[in-house]
Amino acid sequence: MDDRVLEQFYQERLEERLIACIAKKNDLSVEKAMDIYYGSRLAEKIHKGTGGVQYLDYKVLSDILSDTEPELFVMEE
């Protein structure tokens, strides 16, 4: 495996853990957590590797997401 393949694998696993953490912490379905994550600016930063954010722990990233993009967590009634 080359470095690019390993990086992609790591990123996919990070996203899986992050989405599961978002769902659990906020009592949401995995589908809703996916919508939140993939609709966030944080997802773009992780995808692009901006500032090394993709190497942070998924729990820390979950906290960052809820702190910096709280509007994503507002549930429509």
All heavy atoms as an XYZ file, in Angstrom:
629
protein
N       0.824     -1.186      0.000
C       0.000      0.000      0.000
C       0.869      1.251      0.000
O       1.824      1.334      0.750
C      -0.855      0.036      1.273
C      -2.220     -0.504      1.117
S      -3.221     -0.094      2.545
C      -4.105     -1.609      2.690
N       0.478      2.201     -0.820
C       1.229      3.448     -0.808
C       0.591      4.435      0.180
O      -0.473      4.182      0.733
C       1.362      4.046     -2.202
C       0.035      4.485     -2.807
O      -0.955      4.641     -2.072
O       0.003      4.707     -4.027
N       1.252      5.551      0.388
C       0.805      6.531      1.380
C      -0.571      7.100      1.059
O      -1.360      7.358      1.969
C       1.815      7.672      1.493
C       3.099      7.246      2.173
O       3.113      6.170      2.812
O       4.095      7.982      2.061
N      -0.869      7.298     -0.193
C      -2.162      7.856     -0.584
C      -3.306      6.911     -0.223
O      -4.344      7.335      0.260
C      -2.162      8.181     -2.070
C      -3.254      9.154     -2.445
C      -3.154      9.573     -3.893
N      -4.294      8.943     -4.550
C      -4.260      8.283     -5.674
N      -3.153      8.146     -6.340
N      -5.338      7.759     -6.188
N      -3.118      5.645     -0.447
C      -4.138      4.649     -0.120
C      -4.336      4.579      1.393
O      -5.468      4.536      1.880
C      -3.765      3.263     -0.690
C      -4.711      2.187     -0.190
C      -3.745      3.301     -2.210
N      -3.251      4.596      2.133
C      -3.348      4.579      3.594
C      -4.057      5.817      4.120
O      -4.889      5.738      5.028
C      -1.958      4.472      4.219
C      -1.289      3.117      4.123
C       0.148      3.196      4.635
C      -2.065      2.068      4.903
N      -3.749      6.961      3.556
C      -4.384      8.220      3.956
C      -5.889      8.175      3.694
O      -6.694      8.587      4.520
C      -3.748      9.388      3.210
C      -4.226     10.735      3.649
C      -3.659     11.176      4.983
O      -2.610     10.660      5.408
O      -4.284     12.046      5.607
N      -6.274      7.651      2.557
C      -7.691      7.543      2.213
C      -8.398      6.585      3.169
O      -9.498      6.872      3.636
C      -7.864      7.075      0.776
C      -9.312      7.017      0.345
C      -9.472      6.623     -1.115
O      -8.501      6.397     -1.830
N     -10.703      6.533     -1.555
N      -7.779      5.469      3.463
C      -8.358      4.500      4.397
C      -8.531      5.144      5.776
O      -9.578      5.020      6.405
C      -7.465      3.258      4.502
C      -7.966      2.260      5.507
C      -9.051      1.453      5.229
C      -7.346      2.142      6.750
C      -9.526      0.540      6.162
C      -7.804      1.238      7.688
C      -8.903      0.429      7.397
N      -7.509      5.841      6.237
C      -7.572      6.504      7.533
C      -8.712      7.524      7.559
O      -9.475      7.597      8.514
C      -6.246      7.199      7.857
C      -6.308      7.997      9.128
C      -6.212      7.377     10.363
C      -6.519      9.375      9.096
C      -6.304      8.107     11.543
C      -6.606     10.107     10.271
C      -6.504      9.470     11.486
O      -6.611     10.181     12.650
N      -8.835      8.306      6.494
C      -9.879      9.322      6.430
C     -11.265      8.695      6.453
O     -12.168      9.174      7.141
C      -9.719     10.177      5.176
C     -10.744     11.293      5.092
C     -10.530     12.174      3.879
O      -9.431     12.276      3.362
N     -11.582     12.812      3.440
N     -11.463      7.605      5.732
C     -12.759      6.926      5.721
C     -13.114      6.406      7.112
O     -14.252      6.548      7.562
C     -12.750      5.789      4.704
C     -12.752      6.268      3.275
C     -12.507      5.166      2.276
O     -12.375      3.986      2.677
O     -12.442      5.474      1.072
N     -12.159      5.822      7.780
C     -12.403      5.323      9.140
C     -12.681      6.481     10.102
O     -13.530      6.383     10.973
C     -11.209      4.505      9.639
C     -10.977      3.220      8.884
C     -12.043      2.161      9.153
N     -12.040      1.869     10.580
C     -13.143      1.622     11.304
N     -14.305      1.609     10.734
N     -13.049      1.379     12.581
N     -11.955      7.588      9.937
C     -12.177      8.757     10.766
C     -13.599      9.261     10.585
O     -14.302      9.546     11.563
C     -11.178      9.864     10.410
C     -11.398     11.213     11.096
C     -11.187     11.094     12.602
C     -10.465     12.260     10.510
N     -14.055      9.363      9.357
C     -15.409      9.838      9.082
C     -16.451      8.904      9.685
O     -17.435      9.361     10.254
C     -15.626     10.007      7.588
C     -14.852     11.174      7.014
C     -14.973     11.319      5.522
O     -15.171     10.295      4.832
O     -14.856     12.461      5.041
N     -16.242      7.601      9.591
C     -17.168      6.635     10.182
C     -17.275      6.832     11.690
O     -18.374      6.866     12.249
C     -16.716      5.203      9.893
C     -16.854      4.777      8.460
C     -16.213      3.417      8.212
O     -15.885      2.699      9.174
O     -16.039      3.085      7.023
N     -16.123      6.943     12.350
C     -16.122      7.125     13.804
C     -16.722      8.471     14.194
O     -17.466      8.565     15.176
C     -14.703      6.987     14.351
C     -14.158      5.557     14.268
C     -12.819      5.418     14.973
N     -11.815      6.319     14.436
C     -10.914      6.003     13.525
N     -10.875      4.783     13.038
N     -10.026      6.876     13.108
N     -16.423      9.497     13.434
C     -16.938     10.831     13.718
C     -18.457     10.870     13.570
O     -19.164     11.399     14.434
C     -16.277     11.852     12.792
C     -16.707     13.303     12.907
C     -16.643     13.805     14.340
C     -15.854     14.164     11.998
N     -18.985     10.295     12.534
C     -20.436     10.264     12.316
C     -21.120      9.475     13.428
O     -22.146      9.908     13.966
C     -20.765      9.695     10.925
C     -20.340     10.700      9.855
C     -22.244      9.340     10.804
C     -20.295     10.154      8.452
N     -20.563      8.341     13.806
C     -21.137      7.556     14.906
C     -21.118      8.348     16.211
O     -22.080      8.306     16.988
C     -20.373      6.241     15.071
N     -20.053      9.089     16.446
C     -19.935      9.902     17.652
C     -20.972     11.026     17.648
O     -21.618     11.291     18.676
C     -18.521     10.468     17.755
S     -18.194     11.371     19.270
N     -21.151     11.690     16.524
C     -22.155     12.743     16.402
C     -23.542     12.184     16.710
O     -24.318     12.790     17.450
C     -22.119     13.373     14.990
C     -20.817     14.136     14.774
C     -23.330     14.276     14.761
C     -20.559     14.511     13.319
N     -23.841     11.031     16.147
C     -25.149     10.405     16.370
C     -25.356     10.085     17.848
O     -26.409     10.407     18.421
C     -25.282      9.137     15.522
N     -24.367      9.486     18.460
C     -24.490      9.082     19.855
C     -24.594     10.285     20.792
O     -25.463     10.333     21.658
C     -23.300      8.210     20.260
C     -23.404      7.659     21.657
C     -22.267      6.719     21.966
C     -22.413      6.202     23.388
N     -21.334      5.296     23.741
N     -23.708     11.262     20.628
C     -23.689     12.430     21.515
C     -24.966     13.264     21.433
O     -25.339     13.913     22.400
C     -22.519     13.352     21.160
C     -21.204     12.940     21.723
C     -20.171     13.989     21.335
C     -19.017     13.997     22.288
N     -18.042     15.036     21.932
N     -25.612     13.251     20.278
C     -26.763     14.111     20.050
C     -28.075     13.339     19.936
O     -29.094     13.914     19.570
C     -26.531     14.960     18.803
C     -25.374     15.896     18.978
O     -25.491     16.915     19.642
N     -24.226     15.538     18.408
N     -28.009     12.046     20.231
C     -29.191     11.178     20.163
C     -29.889     11.307     18.805
O     -31.079     11.600     18.713
C     -30.160     11.494     21.310
C     -31.204     10.396     21.493
O     -30.909      9.235     21.159
O     -32.315     10.724     21.960
N     -29.113     11.098     17.757
C     -29.596     11.218     16.392
C     -29.448      9.896     15.660
O     -28.636      9.050     16.046
C     -28.778     12.270     15.633
C     -28.754     13.686     16.175
C     -27.716     14.508     15.438
C     -30.124     14.317     16.065
N     -30.176      9.760     14.573
C     -29.964      8.606     13.702
C     -28.630      8.785     12.983
O     -28.129      9.912     12.851
C     -31.095      8.500     12.676
O     -31.014      9.573     11.756
N     -28.089      7.702     12.516
C     -26.839      7.764     11.763
C     -27.060      8.582     10.488
O     -26.191      9.355     10.078
C     -26.310      6.350     11.446
C     -25.137      6.400     10.485
C     -25.925      5.634     12.718
N     -28.232      8.448      9.892
C     -28.537      9.193      8.673
C     -28.502     10.699      8.929
O     -27.946     11.468      8.140
C     -29.889      8.772      8.102
C     -29.920      7.371      7.555
C     -30.071      6.284      8.628
O     -30.380      6.609      9.801
O     -29.860      5.113      8.290
N     -29.106     11.148     10.032
C     -29.107     12.574     10.365
C     -27.681     13.045     10.674
O     -27.276     14.130     10.263
C     -30.033     12.834     11.556
C     -30.090     14.294     11.963
C     -30.654     15.176     10.869
C     -30.684     16.628     11.319
N     -30.987     17.545     10.239
N     -26.919     12.227     11.394
C     -25.529     12.565     11.701
C     -24.710     12.683     10.417
O     -23.854     13.567     10.302
C     -24.921     11.532     12.640
N     -24.982     11.820      9.451
C     -24.294     11.905      8.160
C     -24.641     13.216      7.459
O     -23.766     13.877      6.901
C     -24.669     10.723      7.265
C     -24.044      9.422      7.690
S     -24.610      8.033      6.688
C     -23.806      8.400      5.140
N     -25.921     13.584      7.479
C     -26.347     14.848      6.866
C     -25.614     16.028      7.503
O     -25.162     16.939      6.810
C     -27.856     15.051      7.014
C     -28.682     14.130      6.132
O     -28.123     13.543      5.182
O     -29.891     13.989      6.398
N     -25.531     16.002      8.835
C     -24.846     17.070      9.558
C     -23.379     17.118      9.153
O     -22.850     18.166      8.784
C     -25.000     16.898     11.080
C     -26.443     17.196     11.497
C     -24.011     17.781     11.845
C     -26.763     16.830     12.942
N     -22.718     15.977      9.229
C     -21.285     15.950      8.929
C     -20.998     16.371      7.494
O     -20.177     17.255      7.249
C     -20.700     14.566      9.204
C     -19.272     14.484      8.725
C     -18.266     15.188      9.376
C     -18.935     13.753      7.593
C     -16.957     15.163      8.914
C     -17.639     13.710      7.134
C     -16.648     14.418      7.796
O     -15.365     14.401      7.330
N     -21.647     15.727      6.536
C     -21.334     16.011      5.139
C     -21.810     17.390      4.690
O     -21.360     17.897      3.669
C     -21.864     14.908      4.222
C     -21.049     13.647      4.350
C     -21.590     12.490      4.901
C     -19.719     13.623      3.947
C     -20.822     11.335      5.044
C     -18.945     12.479      4.076
C     -19.508     11.348      4.623
O     -18.745     10.216      4.760
N     -22.681     18.031      5.471
C     -23.107     19.393      5.184
C     -22.264     20.437      5.891
O     -22.554     21.629      5.810
N     -21.217     20.008      6.556
C     -20.412     20.927      7.370
C     -19.167     21.416      6.638
O     -18.676     20.786      5.705
C     -19.982     20.229      8.666
O     -19.005     19.239      8.406
N     -18.682     22.546      7.119
C     -17.395     23.060      6.634
C     -16.255     22.161      7.129
O     -15.231     22.014      6.461
C     -17.185     24.498      7.114
C     -18.169     25.484      6.496
C     -17.946     26.921      6.940
N     -17.973     27.117      8.378
C     -19.073     27.326      9.113
N     -20.254     27.352      8.531
N     -18.993     27.505     10.419
N     -16.460     21.548      8.290
C     -15.444     20.657      8.846
C     -15.175     19.480      7.909
O     -14.016     19.085      7.718
C     -15.866     20.152     10.226
C     -14.892     19.209     10.915
C     -13.564     19.923     11.203
C     -15.491     18.666     12.196
N     -16.207     18.926      7.307
C     -16.020     17.803      6.375
C     -15.115     18.208      5.222
O     -14.248     17.437      4.803
C     -17.368     17.317      5.855
N     -15.308     19.419      4.734
C     -14.473     19.919      3.643
C     -13.025     20.070      4.092
O     -12.091     19.719      3.364
C     -15.023     21.257      3.139
C     -14.322     21.790      1.923
C     -14.545     20.961      0.667
O     -15.543     20.215      0.599
O     -13.709     21.048     -0.236
N     -12.829     20.574      5.307
C     -11.468     20.722      5.835
C     -10.792     19.366      5.987
O      -9.606     19.219      5.682
C     -11.497     21.440      7.180
C     -11.827     22.902      7.075
C     -11.861     23.529      8.447
C     -12.246     24.994      8.370
N     -12.309     25.601      9.701
N     -11.518     18.385      6.465
C     -10.960     17.039      6.619
C     -10.615     16.464      5.247
O      -9.540     15.892      5.048
C     -11.925     16.129      7.398
C     -11.988     16.568      8.863
C     -11.514     14.665      7.283
C     -13.069     15.888      9.681
N     -11.534     16.629      4.311
C     -11.316     16.100      2.961
C     -10.086     16.723      2.300
O      -9.283     16.031      1.665
C     -12.556     16.332      2.098
C     -12.414     15.844      0.705
N     -12.416     14.501      0.379
C     -12.241     16.514     -0.455
C     -12.243     14.372     -0.919
N     -12.139     15.580     -1.450
N      -9.927     18.037      2.475
C      -8.793     18.737      1.865
C      -7.513     18.623      2.684
O      -6.436     18.936      2.194
C      -9.130     20.218      1.686
C     -10.144     20.481      0.611
C     -10.387     21.959      0.457
C     -11.358     22.232     -0.666
N     -11.604     23.686     -0.798
N      -7.632     18.216      3.950
C      -6.459     18.132      4.804
C      -5.985     19.491      5.286
O      -4.806     19.677      5.575
N      -6.908     20.427      5.401
C      -6.583     21.787      5.815
C      -6.037     21.823      7.235
O      -6.695     21.397      8.171
C      -7.833     22.692      5.732
O      -8.368     22.608      4.418
C      -7.501     24.131      6.053
N      -4.833     22.323      7.385
C      -4.240     22.527      8.706
C      -4.026     21.264      9.521
O      -3.859     21.335     10.729
N      -4.043     20.117      8.887
C      -3.835     18.872      9.614
C      -5.007     18.454     10.484
O      -4.880     17.569     11.318
N      -6.169     19.088     10.272
C      -7.343     18.798     11.098
C      -7.739     17.315     11.008
O      -8.283     16.755     11.957
C      -8.525     19.733     10.728
C      -9.096     19.412      9.371
C      -9.595     19.707     11.781
N      -7.421     16.668      9.915
C      -7.795     15.261      9.728
C      -7.051     14.319     10.673
O      -7.413     13.165     10.789
C      -7.576     14.833      8.271
C      -6.135     14.634      7.869
C      -5.423     15.896      7.439
O      -5.819     17.004      7.763
N      -4.346     15.734      6.691
N      -6.047     14.834     11.377
C      -5.301     13.983     12.302
C      -5.771     14.116     13.745
O      -5.242     13.450     14.632
C      -3.804     14.287     12.210
C      -3.257     14.006     10.825
C      -2.733     15.025     10.051
C      -3.314     12.730     10.290
C      -2.254     14.781      8.771
C      -2.845     12.473      9.011
C      -2.315     13.506      8.271
O      -1.852     13.243      6.998
N      -6.771     14.967     13.970
C      -7.318     15.102     15.321
C      -8.205     13.907     15.647
O      -8.752     13.252     14.758
C      -8.132     16.400     15.435
C      -7.342     17.700     15.291
C      -8.300     18.884     15.290
C      -6.326     17.837     16.403
N      -8.376     13.658     16.923
C      -9.236     12.576     17.384
C     -10.686     12.860     16.993
O     -11.138     14.006     17.028
C      -9.113     12.467     18.918
C      -9.943     11.338     19.468
O      -9.540     10.171     19.306
O     -11.017     11.631     20.041
N     -11.424     11.824     16.642
C     -12.806     12.000     16.197
C     -13.691     12.628     17.268
O     -14.628     13.374     16.963
C     -13.404     10.683     15.707
C     -13.636      9.648     16.781
C     -14.868      9.547     17.409
C     -12.632      8.768     17.167
C     -15.090      8.595     18.396
C     -12.833      7.832     18.143
C     -14.069      7.746     18.759
O     -14.287      6.809     19.739
N     -13.393     12.382     18.547
C     -14.181     12.996     19.617
C     -13.930     14.498     19.676
O     -14.852     15.288     19.887
C     -13.858     12.346     20.965
C     -14.296     10.903     21.049
C     -13.842     10.284     22.350
C     -14.107      8.789     22.358
N     -13.525      8.146     23.540
N     -12.695     14.880     19.483
C     -12.339     16.303     19.441
C     -13.011     16.957     18.238
O     -13.571     18.054     18.336
C     -10.805     16.487     19.391
C     -10.432     17.938     19.136
C     -10.165     15.970     20.664
N     -12.989     16.287     17.110
C     -13.622     16.822     15.909
C     -15.131     16.979     16.101
O     -15.724     17.955     15.631
C     -13.313     15.939     14.704
C     -11.868     15.969     14.237
C     -11.608     14.851     13.229
C     -11.514     17.322     13.655
N     -15.738     16.045     16.803
C     -17.166     16.150     17.102
C     -17.459     17.392     17.931
O     -18.419     18.132     17.668
C     -17.636     14.893     17.835
O     -18.972     15.029     18.242
N     -16.628     17.639     18.927
C     -16.784     18.847     19.747
C     -16.561     20.111     18.920
O     -17.307     21.087     19.058
C     -15.813     18.825     20.928
C     -16.155     17.780     21.968
O     -17.321     17.306     21.994
O     -15.258     17.419     22.758
N     -15.556     20.100     18.079
C     -15.282     21.248     17.216
C     -16.484     21.528     16.319
O     -16.914     22.676     16.168
C     -14.008     21.021     16.380
C     -12.774     21.075     17.279
C     -13.904     22.040     15.239
C     -11.490     20.641     16.593
N     -17.041     20.481     15.753
C     -18.195     20.647     14.868
C     -19.371     21.266     15.607
O     -19.980     22.223     15.129
C     -18.589     19.309     14.247
C     -19.783     19.336     13.300
C     -19.532     20.275     12.129
C     -20.098     17.937     12.805
N     -19.687     20.760     16.777
C     -20.833     21.301     17.511
C     -20.572     22.718     18.003
O     -21.497     23.529     18.097
C     -21.238     20.376     18.661
O     -20.206     20.247     19.597
N     -19.318     23.044     18.289
C     -18.980     24.395     18.755
C     -18.929     25.423     17.619
O     -19.300     26.577     17.812
C     -17.624     24.401     19.468
C     -17.654     23.697     20.812
O     -18.759     23.428     21.336
O     -16.554     23.409     21.342
N     -18.453     25.014     16.454
C     -18.241     25.970     15.367
C     -19.390     26.033     14.366
O     -19.498     27.012     13.630
C     -16.938     25.663     14.602
O     -17.023     24.355     14.038
C     -15.722     25.789     15.515
N     -20.220     24.990     14.334
C     -21.334     24.965     13.389
C     -22.628     24.508     14.080
O     -23.279     23.558     13.641
C     -21.002     24.059     12.206
C     -19.757     24.504     11.443
C     -19.468     23.684     10.217
O     -20.331     23.662      9.305
O     -18.390     23.058     10.164
N     -23.023     25.188     15.165
C     -24.197     24.742     15.929
C     -25.495     24.779     15.128
O     -26.434     24.033     15.438
C     -24.242     25.724     17.109
C     -23.530     26.937     16.634
C     -22.460     26.419     15.703
N     -25.526     25.607     14.091
C     -26.736     25.703     13.276
C     -27.091     24.385     12.592
O     -28.250     24.124     12.280
C     -26.593     26.818     12.232
C     -25.569     26.567     11.142
C     -24.111     26.878     11.518
O     -23.815     27.246     12.674
O     -23.249     26.732     10.638
N     -26.101     23.524     12.402
C     -26.356     22.225     11.776
C     -27.133     21.285     12.685
O     -27.742     20.318     12.211
C     -25.026     21.560     11.375
C     -24.210     22.283     10.315
C     -22.878     21.585     10.123
C     -24.969     22.375      9.003
N     -27.119     21.575     13.974
C     -27.745     20.698     14.957
C     -29.162     21.131     15.324
O     -29.818     20.504     16.147
C     -26.883     20.616     16.220
C     -25.572     19.927     15.964
C     -24.482     20.639     15.512
C     -25.435     18.560     16.174
C     -23.263     20.016     15.272
C     -24.229     17.927     15.923
C     -23.140     18.647     15.474
N     -29.638     22.217     14.720
C     -30.988     22.694     14.987
C     -31.948     21.777     14.240
O     -31.869     21.643     13.029
C     -31.173     24.160     14.544
C     -32.613     24.610     14.715
C     -30.211     25.064     15.292
N     -32.826     21.148     14.998
C     -33.757     20.187     14.411
C     -35.010     20.898     13.939
O     -35.604     21.686     14.650
C     -34.156     19.116     15.429
C     -32.981     18.351     15.993
S     -32.077     17.543     14.662
C     -30.432     17.650     15.320
N     -35.378     20.604     12.707
C     -36.611     21.154     12.158
C     -37.785     20.364     12.700
O     -37.726     19.149     12.811
C     -36.580     21.073     10.641
C     -35.467     21.899     10.025
C     -35.367     21.700      8.526
O     -36.259     21.088      7.936
O     -34.368     22.163      7.954
N     -38.824     21.085     13.025
C     -40.012     20.409     13.590
C     -41.116     20.330     12.574
O     -41.197     20.943     11.622
C     -40.482     21.173     14.826
C     -39.438     21.104     15.915
C     -39.898     21.814     17.162
O     -41.109     21.820     17.445
O     -39.040     22.358     17.863
